[in-house]
Structure formats: structure tokens, C-alpha cells
Amino acid sequence: MAATIQQGGERAVTAAEANRRFSHILRDVRQDGARFLVTAHGTPVARIIPTAGDDDVATERAKAALLSRLDSQPVVIGDPWTRDELYD
């Protein structure tokens, strides 16, 4: 693939090249975390980047923190509510 490395480690590819080699580009993104900058007539028009990253890590941390907090909360069992209390 005729790709040049740009700042930030992105590989620049033309739109035509991206079209011809799309499955290979996706494989590189999935397996190696590669990032591509797609250009049309020398102008950047799109980026192809991995979806997994900081957002997934932050989500997993938040989920773990919530579950930990829920585990530490005491279970409170009170009297059942009446219908009037529920709809008041």
C-alpha cells in the first residue's frame, strides 16, 4: 500500500487507494491500532481510527466504581408500600 506517514503516526492514503484496499486497512486498524488519514486531491477528508481506546477504558472504570459502590451499600428492606403511598 502506498501510504505516507503523517504527524501523529497516521498513514495518509488517497481515497482511491482506501477504496481498493479497504479490507486491508480495516485489518491494520483492528490488529495493529493503525490510523489512516484519507485524502482527496491532496486534501484530508476523513480519518479511519480504532474505536477501542480511552473511552472504553473510562467506561470500564466507571462501571467498576459503580459496582463497587453498590456492593458496599447495605441492603435495606422496609415495609411494603401501600398503593396510596406509591401514587401520592
Buried (B, 14 or more C-beta within 10 A) or exposed (E): EEBEEBEEEBBBBBBEBBEEBEEEBEEBBEEEEBBBBBBEEEEEEEEBEBEEEEEEEEEEEEEEEEEEEEEEEEEEEEEEEEEEEEEE
